[in-house]
Amino acid sequence: MNEAASTIRPRLAATGLAIALVAGAGGYGIARWTSHPTDAPLAAQGADAGRKPLYWYDPMVPQEHYNNPEALSSMGMKTIPKYADEGGGDAPGVRIDPATSQTLGLRTVAVRRGELASSLTATGTIDFNQRDVAIVQARAGGFVQRVYARAPGDIIGAGAPLADILVPEWGGAQAEFLAVRRAGNAALTQAARQRLMLLGMPAGTIAAVERTGRPHNVVTISTPTGGVIKTLDVRVGMTMTAGQTLAEVNGLGTVWLNAAVPEAIASPLKPGQSVQATLAAFPGETLSGRVSAILPQTQADSRTLTVRIELPNRGRRLRPGMFATVSFAGSARPALLVPSEALIRTGKRTLVMLALDKGRYHPAEVQTGRESGDDTEILAGLSEGEKVVASGQFLIDSEASLSGLQARPIGGAAPAAAGKPASTAALYETVGKIEQITTTSITLSHEPVPAIGWPAMTMTFQLPDPKIAQGLKTGDRVRFGFDQPPAGPTVRRMVKVAGQ
């Protein structure tokens, strides 16, 4: 029994030592990631003895601040100190040492100015071109003597016969015309010919009567254009009245592609805009067309607008009912860009994690615009050159939330970023037309600025440097960025809108 006990004790001691080493390594890693002190050893507490806490708080309820180290939080937990170099005072932010940043795979990118092409994808179906429709009617009353082998859905060419109709009224009028013509009176002959035309007789039938000298009271009804027969209402033995519809023929030279576009993103679309369409029936093939109309009515059930696109139908391959995917191309416009992966969308607002100096990070609220590819347009909340975290920002955001760190609001003062002065102000962007330019000011009729609640209006901005408006003139349409210093709204950059 004593021999077994002596064997087990060394094993238990080795196991305990291994557990202690693993726990110590884990605690060291967490201590390097979070800058919050916990139940630290006495040596670590002694290192903090010379640091003055900003306040005491409970990490479970970081919004509660206390000035007494003995205070308990609303959850009954002992509070811990918050030091200035952990993200308070004049240097706000979450602080992470470079080694931990590398371990977490943090990657930062600079906010840049570039061109963002408008791109929108929607689905649609092929339909007949309703502008290319021919209605075939009887010009006079009569009887159907013969019908040709036609049926709805048949594709026919222009001039294809549909039915032969006997028109008794035409027989008597043609006989009178021939009698007058034999009399040799030119004026009466012309009047009789005019009567035949007013009765609805085709010019070819009148010419045949003159050529043969015999009445032609049986007329063949033909299609004026080629296409598909949509309706056919003529049978042998029918009695036709003047103006009665025999058939409806829809041309197939062009077709419509009706795309359903959500109303929330349909505003940039305009008639004449070029589109690219791909069809499931023709994989790997891209068709080009243009927007012919944007229908004025919104579909209430799907909240979509119908965008009508006209496509050429070479070889009559495109058939109504086919499914298509449509890509709407747009002109590229200058914009402030960040990678889409850098955004933190909470549902109520959108944040980015700013990379500041000395390994500090701070959340900032932004207003986003269009997206294209891997980039997103920033309408407000960031300035060109600021750095944001593009990978690993969710871990920093979690730490910032635990620390009770408030995000920089849109239009708020920017914390000192690496390589940027602390006084950098947020710029707001919009589009407007130049009404007047002087050496120190510029008057613009601009579109709304949602970030600061401005409606569309005409106002005068400060122009600190005449070079900003160099090459521009009254009437030019421009995209400009401005801030709001104490001296008043001031234009900081301005470019002419392409395509003017």
PLY file of the C-alpha trace (Angstrom):
ply
format ascii 1.0
element vertex 500
property float x
property float y
property float z
element edge 499
property int vertex1
property int vertex2
end_header
0.00 0.00 0.00
2.84 2.41 0.93
4.69 1.51 -2.28
1.62 2.41 -4.44
1.12 5.69 -2.62
4.74 6.63 -3.15
4.33 5.98 -6.90
1.12 8.07 -7.25
2.40 11.15 -5.40
5.12 12.08 -7.99
2.57 11.69 -10.81
0.09 14.02 -9.08
2.83 16.55 -8.47
3.85 16.51 -12.16
0.24 16.89 -13.28
-0.33 19.84 -10.94
2.80 21.55 -12.22
1.66 21.17 -15.86
-1.78 22.66 -15.06
-0.15 25.58 -13.28
2.12 26.28 -16.27
-0.79 26.23 -18.74
-2.92 28.49 -16.54
-0.03 30.90 -16.10
0.59 31.12 -19.85
-3.11 31.76 -20.53
-3.28 34.44 -17.87
-0.20 36.15 -19.30
-1.75 36.22 -22.81
-5.01 37.72 -21.56
-3.10 40.29 -19.50
-1.24 41.41 -22.60
-4.51 41.72 -24.68
-6.60 43.60 -22.08
-5.01 46.47 -20.28
-7.41 46.13 -17.31
-5.89 45.01 -14.04
-7.49 42.08 -12.29
-6.43 40.22 -9.14
-2.79 40.83 -10.08
0.20 39.66 -8.01
1.65 41.99 -5.46
4.58 42.86 -7.73
2.23 44.04 -10.50
0.17 46.03 -8.02
3.33 47.68 -6.85
4.10 48.72 -10.44
0.76 50.56 -10.55
1.38 52.32 -7.25
2.72 55.43 -8.96
-0.12 55.69 -11.50
-3.18 57.74 -10.70
-6.48 56.06 -11.62
-9.05 58.05 -13.53
-11.88 56.20 -11.81
-12.92 52.75 -10.63
-15.39 50.56 -12.52
-16.82 47.07 -12.89
-16.00 45.47 -16.31
-19.47 43.91 -16.27
-21.10 47.38 -16.16
-18.41 49.68 -17.63
-20.77 52.68 -17.86
-20.73 53.02 -14.07
-17.79 55.11 -12.76
-16.76 55.42 -9.06
-14.19 57.61 -7.28
-13.77 55.22 -4.33
-11.65 52.06 -4.64
-13.78 50.37 -1.98
-17.06 50.99 -3.87
-19.13 48.07 -5.11
-20.92 48.20 -8.48
-24.67 47.85 -8.94
-24.03 44.14 -9.44
-22.29 43.89 -6.08
-18.85 43.32 -7.65
-15.61 44.91 -6.44
-14.44 47.72 -8.75
-11.03 47.95 -10.42
-9.04 51.07 -11.41
-9.03 52.65 -14.87
-5.76 54.38 -15.79
-5.19 57.18 -18.32
-2.89 55.11 -20.53
-5.59 52.46 -20.84
-7.87 54.67 -22.89
-9.06 57.61 -20.81
-8.20 61.27 -20.34
-6.36 62.95 -23.19
-5.53 59.66 -24.91
-8.77 57.73 -25.40
-8.82 54.32 -26.95
-8.04 50.64 -26.49
-4.32 50.06 -26.25
-2.72 46.90 -27.69
1.01 46.22 -27.78
2.55 45.42 -31.21
3.23 41.76 -30.37
-0.40 41.13 -29.53
-1.53 43.04 -32.64
0.57 40.74 -34.78
-0.77 37.67 -33.00
-4.36 38.79 -33.55
-3.68 39.50 -37.22
-4.73 43.15 -37.03
-4.48 44.87 -40.43
-4.95 48.61 -40.96
-5.65 50.53 -44.17
-5.79 54.25 -44.92
-9.04 55.96 -45.86
-8.49 56.88 -49.50
-10.12 58.92 -52.22
-10.96 57.07 -55.40
-13.64 56.43 -57.98
-16.57 54.18 -57.20
-18.51 52.87 -60.18
-22.24 52.55 -59.74
-23.28 48.94 -59.99
-26.67 47.38 -59.44
-27.90 43.88 -60.19
-31.54 42.84 -60.58
-33.57 40.03 -62.09
-36.17 40.22 -64.83
-38.06 38.38 -67.53
-38.32 38.75 -71.30
-41.59 40.13 -72.68
-42.98 41.15 -76.08
-42.22 44.64 -77.31
-45.69 46.13 -77.02
-44.71 49.02 -79.33
-44.26 46.59 -82.22
-47.85 45.33 -82.54
-49.94 45.17 -85.74
-53.75 44.83 -85.69
-55.27 43.24 -88.81
-58.89 44.32 -89.48
-61.48 43.97 -92.23
-61.83 47.22 -94.18
-65.32 46.32 -95.43
-68.10 43.88 -94.57
-68.15 40.53 -96.33
-67.92 36.74 -96.06
-64.87 34.59 -95.32
-64.34 32.25 -98.26
-60.97 30.80 -97.32
-58.52 30.74 -94.42
-54.85 29.83 -94.56
-53.17 27.34 -92.21
-52.46 29.75 -89.35
-52.85 29.48 -85.57
-51.97 31.63 -82.53
-48.28 31.29 -81.70
-47.20 30.82 -85.34
-44.26 32.93 -86.47
-44.94 34.50 -89.87
-43.24 36.93 -92.20
-44.48 40.28 -93.47
-47.22 39.93 -96.14
-48.28 36.43 -95.07
-51.94 35.75 -96.14
-54.53 35.08 -93.43
-57.92 34.83 -95.20
-59.82 35.52 -98.46
-62.94 37.67 -98.01
-65.77 38.24 -100.51
-66.90 41.88 -100.37
-70.17 42.33 -102.41
-70.08 46.11 -102.02
-66.75 46.29 -103.78
-68.07 44.37 -106.82
-70.70 47.01 -107.65
-68.30 49.93 -107.14
-65.66 48.30 -109.37
-68.22 47.71 -112.15
-69.20 51.40 -112.06
-65.53 52.40 -112.20
-64.92 50.25 -115.30
-68.01 51.70 -117.04
-66.88 55.29 -116.40
-63.37 54.43 -117.50
-64.69 53.07 -120.84
-66.57 56.34 -121.38
-63.23 58.12 -121.57
-64.04 61.00 -119.21
-60.83 61.55 -117.25
-62.44 63.62 -114.48
-65.20 61.07 -113.88
-62.67 58.24 -113.99
-60.56 59.93 -111.31
-63.64 60.48 -109.14
-64.64 56.82 -109.49
-61.10 55.72 -108.51
-61.26 57.97 -105.47
-64.52 56.30 -104.43
-62.85 52.87 -104.56
-60.12 54.11 -102.23
-62.67 55.56 -99.78
-64.39 52.19 -99.61
-61.16 50.79 -98.15
-60.00 49.00 -101.25
-56.20 48.39 -101.30
-54.20 50.13 -104.02
-53.09 46.76 -105.38
-56.71 45.65 -105.88
-57.57 48.89 -107.75
-54.53 48.42 -109.97
-55.60 44.83 -110.74
-59.11 46.02 -111.73
-57.60 48.59 -114.12
-55.15 46.09 -115.56
-57.61 43.25 -116.17
-60.80 45.25 -116.81
-62.77 42.87 -114.52
-64.17 43.34 -110.99
-62.15 41.81 -108.11
-64.52 41.54 -105.19
-62.53 38.84 -103.34
-59.66 40.33 -101.33
-56.84 38.50 -99.52
-56.14 39.84 -96.02
-52.36 39.80 -95.27
-50.19 40.78 -92.31
-48.44 44.15 -92.63
-45.47 43.03 -90.49
-43.77 39.80 -89.52
-43.77 38.33 -86.04
-45.81 35.97 -83.87
-49.60 35.64 -84.14
-50.96 36.49 -80.68
-54.68 36.26 -81.59
-56.51 34.91 -84.67
-60.30 35.33 -84.93
-61.22 34.32 -88.48
-62.85 31.09 -89.70
-64.35 29.89 -92.99
-67.96 31.01 -93.47
-67.81 33.87 -90.97
-69.55 37.14 -91.75
-67.18 40.04 -91.23
-68.15 43.62 -90.50
-66.08 46.68 -91.36
-63.44 47.27 -88.65
-63.67 43.79 -87.16
-60.31 42.47 -85.89
-59.06 39.36 -87.63
-55.64 38.97 -85.99
-52.99 40.60 -83.78
-49.34 40.19 -84.72
-46.42 41.10 -82.42
-43.04 41.81 -83.97
-39.94 39.96 -82.74
-37.16 42.26 -83.96
-36.73 43.59 -80.43
-38.01 42.42 -77.04
-38.46 44.00 -73.62
-36.61 42.89 -70.52
-38.63 43.96 -67.48
-36.33 44.09 -64.43
-37.63 44.43 -60.85
-35.44 46.90 -58.93
-36.00 47.62 -55.20
-37.29 51.16 -54.79
-34.66 51.93 -52.14
-31.79 51.65 -54.65
-33.52 52.63 -57.90
-32.90 56.39 -57.71
-29.58 56.38 -59.68
-31.19 54.66 -62.69
-32.02 56.81 -65.73
-33.49 56.15 -69.20
-30.75 55.57 -71.75
-28.42 53.93 -69.24
-26.51 50.96 -70.63
-27.07 47.50 -69.14
-25.63 44.01 -69.45
-27.94 40.99 -69.32
-27.21 37.29 -68.94
-29.84 34.61 -69.53
-30.07 31.15 -68.05
-30.94 29.88 -71.54
-27.59 31.09 -72.95
-24.91 30.54 -70.29
-21.66 32.43 -70.79
-23.23 34.94 -73.19
-23.77 38.61 -72.33
-26.32 40.82 -74.11
-26.13 44.61 -74.22
-29.09 46.96 -74.12
-30.35 50.28 -72.78
-32.99 51.36 -70.30
-35.95 52.55 -72.38
-38.28 53.49 -69.51
-38.73 53.36 -65.75
-42.40 52.67 -65.13
-44.07 55.17 -62.79
-45.91 52.65 -60.63
-44.32 50.75 -57.72
-45.32 47.15 -57.06
-46.94 47.34 -53.63
-46.33 43.69 -52.69
-42.60 43.61 -53.50
-41.74 47.35 -53.19
-39.99 47.28 -56.56
-39.95 49.46 -59.65
-40.16 47.94 -63.12
-37.28 49.03 -65.33
-37.94 48.38 -69.02
-34.93 47.46 -71.15
-35.05 47.03 -74.92
-32.88 44.25 -76.35
-32.24 43.34 -79.99
-33.53 39.87 -80.83
-31.15 38.60 -83.46
-32.19 35.21 -84.77
-35.41 35.45 -82.72
-33.74 33.52 -79.89
-35.15 35.63 -77.06
-38.60 34.42 -76.14
-41.09 35.93 -73.69
-40.90 34.33 -70.25
-37.14 33.72 -70.27
-35.35 34.59 -67.00
-32.46 37.09 -67.02
-30.02 38.76 -64.62
-29.38 42.44 -65.32
-26.34 44.54 -64.37
-26.80 48.30 -64.57
-23.57 50.11 -65.36
-23.00 53.66 -64.14
-20.36 56.33 -64.48
-17.61 56.32 -61.87
-17.77 59.15 -59.33
-15.11 60.31 -56.86
-15.73 59.13 -53.32
-14.08 58.54 -49.96
-13.50 54.79 -49.72
-12.80 52.14 -47.10
-12.81 48.34 -47.46
-16.27 46.94 -46.80
-14.74 44.42 -44.39
-13.68 47.29 -42.10
-17.29 48.18 -41.25
-18.99 47.05 -38.05
-22.75 47.12 -38.58
-24.70 47.01 -35.33
-28.17 47.39 -36.82
-28.63 50.91 -35.43
-25.39 52.44 -36.68
-22.19 51.65 -38.55
-18.77 51.86 -36.92
-15.13 51.61 -37.92
-12.16 51.12 -35.61
-9.67 53.97 -35.98
-5.97 53.11 -35.68
-4.33 55.89 -33.62
-0.75 56.46 -32.50
1.12 54.36 -29.90
-0.94 51.23 -30.54
-4.27 52.81 -29.60
-7.61 52.13 -31.28
-10.86 54.06 -31.03
-14.34 53.37 -32.53
-15.89 55.99 -34.80
-19.40 56.21 -36.20
-19.70 56.67 -39.98
-22.39 57.18 -42.57
-22.02 54.88 -45.57
-23.15 55.30 -49.15
-22.80 53.10 -52.20
-20.96 49.78 -52.32
-19.07 48.39 -55.29
-16.82 45.36 -55.27
-14.85 45.32 -52.00
-15.17 49.07 -51.29
-17.81 51.18 -49.52
-18.33 54.93 -49.87
-18.08 57.00 -46.68
-20.41 60.01 -46.73
-19.48 61.36 -43.29
-17.47 60.44 -40.21
-13.98 59.98 -41.69
-11.33 62.09 -43.38
-8.88 61.12 -46.08
-5.69 59.62 -44.65
-7.13 58.34 -41.38
-6.37 54.68 -40.72
-8.98 52.06 -39.91
-8.70 48.41 -38.88
-9.71 46.09 -41.70
-9.13 42.76 -39.94
-9.70 41.85 -36.30
-11.74 44.97 -35.54
-14.51 42.97 -33.86
-12.13 41.88 -31.09
-11.13 45.49 -30.43
-14.76 46.59 -30.53
-15.60 44.03 -27.84
-12.80 45.35 -25.63
-13.92 48.96 -26.25
-17.46 48.04 -25.20
-16.20 46.42 -21.98
-14.14 49.54 -21.27
-17.18 51.79 -21.71
-15.41 53.64 -24.53
-17.79 55.94 -26.44
-17.55 55.96 -30.25
-16.60 59.21 -31.95
-19.87 60.66 -33.32
-20.30 61.82 -36.89
-18.99 65.35 -37.12
-17.20 65.04 -33.77
-13.60 65.88 -33.09
-11.18 63.25 -34.29
-8.71 61.66 -31.85
-5.08 62.03 -32.85
-4.47 59.40 -35.54
-1.08 58.12 -36.54
0.41 60.63 -38.95
-2.58 63.01 -38.61
-2.91 66.13 -36.45
-5.41 65.87 -33.61
-7.38 68.85 -34.94
-8.44 67.13 -38.19
-12.17 67.79 -38.64
-14.67 65.57 -40.36
-15.55 66.58 -43.90
-19.02 66.40 -45.39
-19.53 65.75 -49.09
-22.32 66.59 -51.53
-22.89 67.68 -55.14
-23.84 71.16 -56.28
-23.73 73.75 -59.05
-21.47 76.79 -58.92
-23.51 80.01 -58.87
-20.73 82.52 -58.13
-16.97 82.49 -57.45
-14.80 85.13 -55.77
-11.25 84.98 -54.47
-12.42 84.22 -50.92
-15.86 82.59 -51.29
-17.97 80.42 -53.55
-21.76 80.21 -53.80
-23.19 76.75 -54.52
-26.69 75.34 -55.10
-26.13 71.96 -53.46
-28.03 68.74 -52.81
-29.04 67.68 -49.27
-26.35 66.78 -46.69
-28.07 64.07 -44.57
-25.14 63.72 -42.14
-25.83 67.16 -40.63
-29.51 67.48 -41.55
-29.08 70.12 -44.27
-31.74 70.25 -47.03
-30.99 71.18 -50.63
-30.29 74.93 -50.77
-28.11 77.71 -52.16
-25.47 79.12 -49.79
-22.05 80.75 -49.74
-18.98 78.87 -48.46
-15.57 80.18 -47.43
-12.81 79.52 -49.99
-9.49 79.52 -48.09
-7.38 78.81 -51.18
-8.38 80.01 -54.70
-6.54 76.99 -56.14
-9.38 74.77 -54.87
-11.67 76.26 -57.58
-8.94 76.57 -60.21
-10.24 75.64 -63.67
-13.89 75.78 -62.57
-16.48 78.34 -63.66
-20.03 79.42 -62.96
-22.52 76.74 -64.00
-20.15 73.80 -63.46
-21.53 70.85 -61.50
-19.06 69.77 -58.82
-18.62 67.36 -55.93
-17.13 69.17 -52.96
-16.11 68.48 -49.36
-16.47 71.03 -46.58
-16.15 71.36 -42.83
-17.61 73.78 -40.29
-14.92 75.76 -38.45
-15.92 78.76 -36.29
-15.50 81.05 -39.33
-18.35 79.23 -41.11
-18.73 76.40 -43.67
-15.47 76.14 -45.62
-14.77 74.25 -48.86
-11.68 72.04 -48.56
-11.77 70.20 -51.88
-13.76 70.33 -55.10
-13.80 68.36 -58.36
-15.92 68.72 -61.46
-18.49 65.97 -61.93
-17.52 63.82 -64.91
-19.83 63.66 -67.91
-20.98 67.30 -67.72
0 1
1 2
2 3
3 4
4 5
5 6
6 7
7 8
8 9
9 10
10 11
11 12
12 13
13 14
14 15
15 16
16 17
17 18
18 19
19 20
20 21
21 22
22 23
23 24
24 25
25 26
26 27
27 28
28 29
29 30
30 31
31 32
32 33
33 34
34 35
35 36
36 37
37 38
38 39
39 40
40 41
41 42
42 43
43 44
44 45
45 46
46 47
47 48
48 49
49 50
50 51
51 52
52 53
53 54
54 55
55 56
56 57
57 58
58 59
59 60
60 61
61 62
62 63
63 64
64 65
65 66
66 67
67 68
68 69
69 70
70 71
71 72
72 73
73 74
74 75
75 76
76 77
77 78
78 79
79 80
80 81
81 82
82 83
83 84
84 85
85 86
86 87
87 88
88 89
89 90
90 91
91 92
92 93
93 94
94 95
95 96
96 97
97 98
98 99
99 100
100 101
101 102
102 103
103 104
104 105
105 106
106 107
107 108
108 109
109 110
110 111
111 112
112 113
113 114
114 115
115 116
116 117
117 118
118 119
119 120
120 121
121 122
122 123
123 124
124 125
125 126
126 127
127 128
128 129
129 130
130 131
131 132
132 133
133 134
134 135
135 136
136 137
137 138
138 139
139 140
140 141
141 142
142 143
143 144
144 145
145 146
146 147
147 148
148 149
149 150
150 151
151 152
152 153
153 154
154 155
155 156
156 157
157 158
158 159
159 160
160 161
161 162
162 163
163 164
164 165
165 166
166 167
167 168
168 169
169 170
170 171
171 172
172 173
173 174
174 175
175 176
176 177
177 178
178 179
179 180
180 181
181 182
182 183
183 184
184 185
185 186
186 187
187 188
188 189
189 190
190 191
191 192
192 193
193 194
194 195
195 196
196 197
197 198
198 199
199 200
200 201
201 202
202 203
203 204
204 205
205 206
206 207
207 208
208 209
209 210
210 211
211 212
212 213
213 214
214 215
215 216
216 217
217 218
218 219
219 220
220 221
221 222
222 223
223 224
224 225
225 226
226 227
227 228
228 229
229 230
230 231
231 232
232 233
233 234
234 235
235 236
236 237
237 238
238 239
239 240
240 241
241 242
242 243
243 244
244 245
245 246
246 247
247 248
248 249
249 250
250 251
251 252
252 253
253 254
254 255
255 256
256 257
257 258
258 259
259 260
260 261
261 262
262 263
263 264
264 265
265 266
266 267
267 268
268 269
269 270
270 271
271 272
272 273
273 274
274 275
275 276
276 277
277 278
278 279
279 280
280 281
281 282
282 283
283 284
284 285
285 286
286 287
287 288
288 289
289 290
290 291
291 292
292 293
293 294
294 295
295 296
296 297
297 298
298 299
299 300
300 301
301 302
302 303
303 304
304 305
305 306
306 307
307 308
308 309
309 310
310 311
311 312
312 313
313 314
314 315
315 316
316 317
317 318
318 319
319 320
320 321
321 322
322 323
323 324
324 325
325 326
326 327
327 328
328 329
329 330
330 331
331 332
332 333
333 334
334 335
335 336
336 337
337 338
338 339
339 340
340 341
341 342
342 343
343 344
344 345
345 346
346 347
347 348
348 349
349 350
350 351
351 352
352 353
353 354
354 355
355 356
356 357
357 358
358 359
359 360
360 361
361 362
362 363
363 364
364 365
365 366
366 367
367 368
368 369
369 370
370 371
371 372
372 373
373 374
374 375
375 376
376 377
377 378
378 379
379 380
380 381
381 382
382 383
383 384
384 385
385 386
386 387
387 388
388 389
389 390
390 391
391 392
392 393
393 394
394 395
395 396
396 397
397 398
398 399
399 400
400 401
401 402
402 403
403 404
404 405
405 406
406 407
407 408
408 409
409 410
410 411
411 412
412 413
413 414
414 415
415 416
416 417
417 418
418 419
419 420
420 421
421 422
422 423
423 424
424 425
425 426
426 427
427 428
428 429
429 430
430 431
431 432
432 433
433 434
434 435
435 436
436 437
437 438
438 439
439 440
440 441
441 442
442 443
443 444
444 445
445 446
446 447
447 448
448 449
449 450
450 451
451 452
452 453
453 454
454 455
455 456
456 457
457 458
458 459
459 460
460 461
461 462
462 463
463 464
464 465
465 466
466 467
467 468
468 469
469 470
470 471
471 472
472 473
473 474
474 475
475 476
476 477
477 478
478 479
479 480
480 481
481 482
482 483
483 484
484 485
485 486
486 487
487 488
488 489
489 490
490 491
491 492
492 493
493 494
494 495
495 496
496 497
497 498
498 499
